[in-house]
């Protein structure tokens, strides 16, 4: 895995949970061996990462038009999904007094419906994706809304950097080690994991849908066979990246792993409402 990557994050770097709603699930849906009687609220969320060179919103969770968007999904997905909208990310930012001009981009972990619903709520903000995920969006289907969004300004990026914590390549967004993206294909062709390092040394790994619940890492349990058949485009590749993350967590036990759909992980972050103005600067 090599040496721990160096990082010199500015003191202004911070993360904030932006939970927009929940899917009503059970543990068995989230990981192999989970109980069908263990009811869980799966977070539908974004993460705001502040940086003096421009803030990033990692995914959007549910947007203002989720009900209409949801109606375009395949019938089988709608039949097994029950959700509750709390407050869209754009409205949470407004309520917190956040200046939208500070938002440099929306960086997607991947382009499934529950991660991109809020994109139309940010019409002037570019959306960063890998070329593989951009092509996935063009093709449509497989977990995407049936009616494609229009007017979204996608910007593609690559992985020009070297290995990072066992991943073969990386993209250091601002060149200071504070926000580093690595390729993690499997769930979708262009899925990524985003590592965030704060000035005090706290490290987060925003793993998207590599796993849906923390047990996927702690218990080394991927999704069940049946769930993998429709959830992951390449289950073998996703498993390889899961093993990488398990090894990283063993080496860095203080690393805070944040699956996009685990409420417990977002509880490890401050919220915009409790930020005392930090996110507004």
C-alpha positions, 0 to 999 in steps of 0.5 A, a space after each residue: 500500500 506504500 507510505 501514508 500519502 502526505 497532505 497539507 490541507 488548509 485550515 478552512 477544509 471541512 465536511 458537512 453532512 447534507 442528508 436530504 431524506 431516507 429510503 426505508 430498508 432492512 439490513 438484509 438489503 444492505 449487506 449479505 447476512 443482514 437481518 430482514 427484521 432489522 429495519 433501517 433508514 438508508 440515507 439519501 445524502 450529499 456531503 459539502 466539502 469546503 476549501 478556500 479554492 472552491 467548495 464541492 458538493 459530493 452527490 446531491 441526494 434527493 432534489 426538489 423534484 424527486 417525486 416526478 423523477 421517481 415516477 420515471 424509474 422502472 416499475 420493479 425498482 419503484 415497487 421495492 422502494 419506499 422513500 421520504 424526502 426531508 429537505 433538498 440540498 439546495 434548500 438546506 444550503 439556502 436555510 444555512 445562509 450559504 453563498 452558492 457562489 462558493 460552490 465550485 462543482 458537484 462531484 459525483 461518486 456515480 450517477 444513479 438516481 438517488 445521487 443525482 436527483 438534486 442536480 437540476 436544483 443547481 443549474 449554474 454549477 458544473 458537474 464533475 464526472 469521469 469519462 466512463 461515468 459520462 458515457 454511462 449517463 449518455 447510455 441511460 438505464 441501469 439505475 438512472 431516471 427514465 427521463 434524462 436531465 437537460 442543461 447539466 454542464 458535465 466536466 470530465 476529469 481523469 486520473 493523472 496522479 500516481 497510486 493512492 492507498 493501494 488504488 492504482 491512480 488518483 486525482 488530487 483536486 487542489 494539489 494539496 492532498 485535501 481532496 483526492 479522488 480514486 477510480 472504483 469501478 464496479 457498481 457503475 463504470 465510472 464510480 469513484 471514492 473520494 478521500 478528504 483530509 482535514 487540517 487536524 489530520 482527520 481523514 474521511 473516505 466517501 465511498 459512494 455505493 461501494 457498500 451500502 452499510 458500514 457492515 460491508 467494511 466491518 464484517 467484510 460482507 458485500 451485497 447479497 447475490 440477488 442484490 448484486 445481480 441488479 445493483 452492480 454492473 461489475 460485481 467482481 470489480 466492486 469486490 476488488 475495490 471493497 477488499 482494498 478499502 477493507 485493507 485501508 481501514 485495517 491500516 488506518 483504523 481512525 479513517 471515517 468511512 462514509 457509505 452514501 446510504 448509512 446514517 451512522 456514517 453521516 452522524 460522524 460529520 457536522 451538519 450545516 445547521 450546527 456549523 456556526 457559519 463555517 460553511 458560509 465562508 
